[in-house]
């Protein structure tokens, strides 16, 4: 049987692997999927989590092709997760799974590949702007960390722009932000964008405000802070969330300038979709365009979108796998 027949008749394994959750999907040749979300902390390795998922769905047939999106840089055969104690060899994992092909790419690279496949109901525009046809697009998103990527449209789905943009130095835009970042610099040394625009980053902002303003701040998770902020009490939670979305706007605008992302900037990740219309009312869009002489003619026309599709990485992974296997 040829590879062409294999890719159309055998199931495909997709995995979106973050620091908290390992999301798997098994697709048949008609595109129907069974899926599961496993807690990464419950498994000693990626191989163990993958085998556990496949063991639950043996009746659907054993896949021979897979595409994995990982919350880690992929620069060789050995992959080490940034915020999870997993590391693996791509070659060894492919052999252990008995796959003919295993594609492994960064999780936000997978989301970037899926951006052209989003429907109008898979995204919500924040603020004005119209995408420029054929121009680069960018995506970033806070979750356990801060993922960043981009896509230059072209034949075969386009060219992924990969990097570790979540680890750029976070810069303040006013005295208040400088004071908050000074508190964090004393604690952390270097303060990256990820250290304020992520779940742990929201907690760090909340704690820094407590130190800066001498306000009580009982121990809270990022979800607790978000829930409290959306009800407006206590005020320190609301202040932390306002800082969070302002920093997100700053970094998104920087990314648009760096990549020339006139096709649009997309927000993904697990946190922002939980904010409802708070992002629309926040300083996000103002800070996105607040770049001095490039605020008006260059940045104002660039649209910003919140991705509402539940599994955008799977769109990119499926496209990658079908394009890479003849």
C-alpha positions as CSV (number, residue, x, y, z in Angstrom):
1,X,0.0,0.0,0.0
2,X,1.4,3.4,-0.9
3,X,1.9,6.3,1.5
4,X,-0.8,8.2,-0.4
5,X,-3.3,5.4,0.5
6,X,-2.0,5.3,4.1
7,X,-2.6,9.0,4.7
8,X,-6.2,8.8,3.4
9,X,-7.3,5.5,5.0
10,X,-5.4,5.3,8.3
11,X,-6.2,7.5,11.3
12,X,-4.0,10.5,12.0
13,X,-2.8,11.4,15.5
14,X,-2.7,15.1,16.5
15,X,-1.5,16.4,19.8
16,X,-1.4,19.9,21.3
17,X,1.0,19.7,24.3
18,X,1.1,22.5,26.8
19,X,2.5,22.8,30.2
20,X,-0.8,21.9,31.9
21,X,-2.8,19.8,29.4
22,X,-2.0,17.3,26.7
23,X,-4.8,17.4,24.1
24,X,-5.0,14.5,21.7
25,X,-7.2,13.8,18.7
26,X,-7.5,10.8,16.4
27,X,-8.9,11.6,13.0
28,X,-10.3,9.0,10.6
29,X,-10.1,9.4,6.8
30,X,-13.5,11.2,6.8
31,X,-12.2,13.8,9.3
32,X,-14.2,12.5,12.2
33,X,-12.3,12.7,15.4
34,X,-12.2,11.3,18.9
35,X,-10.3,13.4,21.4
36,X,-9.3,13.6,25.0
37,X,-7.5,16.1,27.3
38,X,-5.0,14.5,29.7
39,X,-3.3,16.3,32.6
40,X,0.4,16.4,31.7
41,X,1.4,16.1,35.4
42,X,-0.3,12.7,35.6
43,X,2.3,11.2,33.2
44,X,6.1,10.8,33.5
45,X,6.7,11.4,29.8
46,X,5.1,12.4,26.5
47,X,5.4,8.8,25.3
48,X,3.4,7.5,28.3
49,X,0.7,10.1,27.8
50,X,0.5,9.3,24.1
51,X,0.3,5.5,24.7
52,X,-2.4,6.1,27.3
53,X,-4.5,8.0,24.8
54,X,-4.0,5.5,22.0
55,X,-4.8,2.6,24.4
56,X,-8.2,4.1,25.0
57,X,-9.0,4.1,21.2
58,X,-7.4,0.9,19.9
59,X,-10.7,-0.1,18.1
60,X,-10.2,2.9,15.8
61,X,-7.0,1.5,14.4
62,X,-3.4,2.3,15.0
63,X,-2.1,5.5,13.4
64,X,1.1,5.6,11.3
65,X,1.3,9.4,10.9
66,X,1.2,12.0,13.6
67,X,1.8,15.8,14.1
68,X,2.5,17.2,17.6
69,X,2.5,20.8,18.7
70,X,4.7,21.4,21.7
71,X,5.1,24.3,24.2
72,X,8.8,24.3,23.6
73,X,11.4,25.4,21.0
74,X,12.0,22.8,18.3
75,X,15.6,23.3,17.1
76,X,16.8,19.7,16.7
77,X,15.9,16.1,17.6
78,X,15.8,16.7,21.4
79,X,12.9,18.7,22.6
80,X,12.7,20.1,26.2
81,X,9.5,21.6,27.4
82,X,9.8,25.1,28.8
83,X,7.3,24.8,31.7
84,X,7.0,21.1,32.1
85,X,9.6,18.4,33.1
86,X,9.3,16.5,29.9
87,X,12.0,16.0,27.3
88,X,12.1,13.6,24.3
89,X,13.9,12.6,21.2
90,X,11.7,13.0,18.1
91,X,13.4,10.0,16.5
92,X,13.0,7.8,19.6
93,X,9.3,8.8,20.0
94,X,8.6,8.1,16.4
95,X,10.2,4.6,16.7
96,X,8.4,3.9,20.0
97,X,5.0,4.7,18.4
98,X,5.9,2.8,15.2
99,X,5.0,5.8,13.1
100,X,6.1,6.3,9.5
101,X,6.1,10.0,10.1
102,X,6.0,12.2,13.1
103,X,6.1,16.0,12.7
104,X,6.9,18.0,15.8
105,X,6.5,21.8,15.7
106,X,6.1,24.6,18.3
107,X,2.6,25.0,19.5
108,X,2.2,28.6,18.3
109,X,3.7,27.7,15.0
110,X,0.8,25.2,14.7
111,X,-1.7,27.9,15.5
112,X,-0.1,30.2,13.0
113,X,-0.4,27.6,10.3
114,X,-4.1,27.3,11.2
115,X,-4.9,31.0,11.0
116,X,-5.9,31.0,7.3
117,X,-8.3,28.2,8.1
118,X,-10.2,30.1,10.7
119,X,-13.8,30.8,9.8
120,X,-15.6,34.0,10.6
121,X,-17.2,32.4,13.7
122,X,-13.8,31.2,14.9
123,X,-12.5,34.7,15.7
124,X,-13.8,37.9,17.2
125,X,-12.4,41.3,16.1
126,X,-11.2,43.7,18.9
127,X,-11.3,47.3,17.6
128,X,-11.1,48.6,14.1
129,X,-8.9,47.5,11.2
130,X,-8.9,45.6,7.9
131,X,-6.4,42.9,7.0
132,X,-4.1,43.5,4.1
133,X,-4.3,40.6,1.6
134,X,-1.1,38.6,1.3
135,X,0.6,40.3,4.3
136,X,2.1,38.5,7.3
137,X,-0.1,37.6,10.2
138,X,1.0,37.2,13.8
139,X,-0.3,35.3,16.8
140,X,0.5,35.5,20.5
141,X,-1.3,34.1,23.5
142,X,-1.0,33.8,27.3
143,X,-1.5,30.5,29.1
144,X,1.0,28.8,31.3
145,X,3.5,30.7,29.3
146,X,3.4,33.2,26.4
147,X,3.5,31.8,22.9
148,X,4.4,33.9,19.9
149,X,4.6,33.1,16.2
150,X,3.8,34.4,12.7
151,X,2.9,33.3,9.2
152,X,3.9,34.7,5.8
153,X,1.2,33.5,3.4
154,X,2.3,31.6,0.3
155,X,2.2,28.3,-1.5
156,X,1.7,25.2,0.6
157,X,0.2,27.1,3.4
158,X,2.9,29.7,3.8
159,X,6.1,30.1,5.8
160,X,6.0,29.9,9.6
161,X,7.9,32.6,11.5
162,X,9.1,30.9,14.6
163,X,11.0,32.2,17.6
164,X,10.8,32.6,21.4
165,X,9.1,36.0,21.4
166,X,7.5,35.4,24.8
167,X,10.9,35.9,26.4
168,X,11.6,39.4,25.1
169,X,12.3,42.0,27.8
170,X,9.1,43.6,29.1
171,X,9.3,47.4,28.9
172,X,7.1,49.8,30.8
173,X,5.0,52.5,29.2
174,X,4.5,54.8,32.2
175,X,5.8,55.4,35.7
176,X,3.3,53.0,37.3
177,X,4.3,50.1,35.1
178,X,8.0,50.9,35.7
179,X,7.4,50.7,39.5
180,X,5.6,47.4,39.1
181,X,8.4,46.0,36.9
182,X,11.0,47.3,39.4
183,X,9.4,45.2,42.1
184,X,9.6,42.2,39.8
185,X,13.1,42.9,38.7
186,X,14.2,42.8,42.4
187,X,12.6,39.4,42.6
188,X,13.4,37.9,39.3
189,X,16.3,39.8,37.7
190,X,15.3,39.8,34.1
191,X,11.5,40.3,33.6
192,X,10.3,38.9,30.3
193,X,7.0,39.4,28.6
194,X,6.0,35.9,29.6
195,X,6.6,36.7,33.3
196,X,3.8,39.2,33.3
197,X,1.6,38.0,30.4
198,X,0.7,34.5,31.4
199,X,-1.2,32.7,34.2
200,X,1.8,32.9,36.6
201,X,2.4,36.4,35.3
202,X,-1.0,37.6,36.4
203,X,-0.3,36.2,39.8
204,X,3.1,38.0,39.8
205,X,1.4,41.3,38.9
206,X,-1.1,40.9,41.7
207,X,1.6,40.2,44.2
208,X,3.8,43.1,42.9
209,X,0.8,45.5,43.4
210,X,0.4,44.3,46.9
211,X,4.1,45.1,47.6
212,X,4.1,48.4,45.8
213,X,0.9,49.7,47.4
214,X,1.1,47.9,50.7
215,X,-2.3,46.3,50.0
216,X,-3.4,42.9,51.4
217,X,-3.2,40.1,48.8
218,X,-4.3,36.7,50.0
219,X,-3.0,33.8,48.1
220,X,-4.9,33.5,44.8
221,X,-4.5,31.6,41.5
222,X,-4.7,33.3,38.1
223,X,-8.3,31.9,37.7
224,X,-9.2,33.4,41.2
225,X,-7.8,36.8,40.3
226,X,-9.6,36.8,36.9
227,X,-12.9,35.9,38.4
228,X,-12.6,38.5,41.2
229,X,-11.5,41.2,38.7
230,X,-14.5,40.6,36.5
231,X,-16.8,41.3,39.4
232,X,-14.7,44.3,40.4
233,X,-13.7,43.1,43.9
234,X,-11.2,43.3,45.4
235,X,-9.8,46.2,43.5
236,X,-6.2,44.9,43.5
237,X,-7.4,42.0,41.2
238,X,-9.0,44.5,38.8
239,X,-5.8,46.5,38.8
240,X,-3.7,43.4,38.0
241,X,-6.0,42.4,35.1
242,X,-5.8,46.0,33.7
243,X,-2.0,45.8,33.8
244,X,-2.1,42.4,32.2
245,X,-4.2,43.5,29.2
246,X,-2.2,46.7,28.8
247,X,1.1,44.7,28.7
248,X,-0.6,42.3,26.2
249,X,-1.4,45.3,24.0
250,X,2.1,46.6,24.1
251,X,3.7,43.3,23.2
252,X,1.1,42.7,20.5
253,X,1.9,46.1,18.9
254,X,5.6,45.4,19.1
255,X,5.0,42.1,17.3
256,X,3.0,43.7,14.6
257,X,5.8,46.2,14.0
258,X,8.5,43.6,14.1
259,X,6.9,41.2,11.7
260,X,5.0,43.7,9.5
261,X,1.9,41.8,10.4
262,X,-0.5,43.9,8.4
263,X,-2.7,40.8,7.8
264,X,-3.7,41.0,11.4
265,X,-2.6,40.0,14.9
266,X,-4.4,37.2,16.7
267,X,-4.7,36.4,20.4
268,X,-4.9,32.8,21.4
269,X,-4.2,30.9,24.7
270,X,-6.3,29.8,27.5
271,X,-6.7,33.0,29.5
272,X,-8.0,35.8,27.3
273,X,-11.1,33.9,25.9
274,X,-12.3,33.8,29.6
275,X,-12.4,37.6,29.9
276,X,-15.6,38.2,27.9
277,X,-15.8,41.8,26.7
278,X,-13.2,42.9,29.3
279,X,-10.6,43.0,26.5
280,X,-12.7,45.3,24.5
281,X,-13.0,47.7,27.4
282,X,-9.4,47.5,28.5
283,X,-6.4,49.4,27.3
284,X,-5.4,46.6,25.0
285,X,-6.2,48.2,21.7
286,X,-5.0,51.6,22.7
287,X,-1.7,50.2,23.8
288,X,-1.5,48.1,20.6
289,X,-1.5,51.3,18.5
290,X,0.4,53.5,21.0
291,X,3.7,53.5,19.1
292,X,4.5,57.2,18.5
293,X,4.9,58.2,14.9
294,X,3.7,54.7,13.7
295,X,0.5,54.8,15.7
296,X,-1.7,56.1,13.0
297,X,-1.0,55.2,9.4
298,X,0.8,51.9,10.2
299,X,-0.8,50.3,13.2
300,X,-4.4,51.7,13.3
301,X,-5.4,49.8,10.1
302,X,-4.1,46.5,11.5
303,X,-7.0,44.4,12.9
304,X,-6.6,42.5,16.1
305,X,-8.6,39.3,16.7
306,X,-9.4,37.0,19.6
307,X,-9.4,33.4,18.5
308,X,-12.6,31.6,19.6
309,X,-12.0,28.3,17.9
310,X,-11.5,25.7,20.7
311,X,-8.5,23.9,19.1
312,X,-6.7,26.2,16.6
313,X,-3.5,24.2,16.8
314,X,-5.3,21.2,15.5
315,X,-6.2,23.1,12.3
316,X,-2.5,23.8,11.6
317,X,-1.4,20.3,12.6
318,X,-3.8,18.7,10.2
319,X,-2.8,21.0,7.4
320,X,0.9,20.4,8.1
321,X,0.5,16.6,8.1
322,X,-1.6,16.4,5.0
323,X,0.8,18.7,3.2
324,X,4.0,16.8,4.3
325,X,2.9,13.2,3.4
326,X,2.6,12.7,-0.4
